[in-house]
């Protein structure tokens, strides 16, 4: 995100802008039962580590499903 120049000196000048001062992970949540046998939950601090063609990501969303491309 950015704001244009406050003094209006030029159409392409970037002005004051914004930045994140801090971030905080909220890890508390309620655990509820579902009818999906692949749904799992993290209790406490932790994340699921996932890999998609070598690209590693992390999530706390435990709603998993089988990949249609899986050959098992």
N, C-alpha and C positions, 0 to 999 in steps of 0.2 A: 504494500500500500504506500502511496505517496501523495503529497499535496503539491499543487503547483505553487510557484513562487508567490509570496505574499505581496511583493511590490509590483508584480505584473510586468517585469522587465522583458520577458520573452515568452513565447508560447511553448518552447521546448525546455525551459529551465525547470529543474526539480527543486522543490522547496524544502520545508521543514521535515517532512516525512514522519514515520512512526517506527518504533521498535518494541520488542517484548522486553519488559524489565525483569520478569521472572516467570517461572512456570512451576506447577506443583501437581504431581500425580495424585489423584484421589483413588485409593485402592480399596476402599470400603464399599461393599455392595451386599445385597441380599441374595442368598442362594435359594433357588426354587427348583422344584422337580418339573421335568418335562416328559413327554412320551417318546422323545428321540433317544435311542440307545447310544448315539454318538455325542450327545451333549455332556460336557464335563465342566467343572468349576474349579477356580483357584480360590483357596481359602487363605488369606493373608497376602504377603508380598510375593510376587512372582508373575511370570508371563509365559505364554506359549511361544515357542520358537518355531517359526514356519519357514519353509524354503520353497520357492517357486522358480524352477529352472536355475537354481543357484543364488537367487536373490533372497536374502534372509530378512524377514520381518518379525515383529513381536506383537502380540495381542493378548488381551485378557478375555476376549470374546470366545467362549467355549462351545459355540454352536457349529459343530463340524458335520461334514457330510462326505460321502464317497465321491471321488472324482470320476466323472463319466468316462474319462480316458484311461482309468486304471485298468491294468491287465492282470489282475489277481483275482 
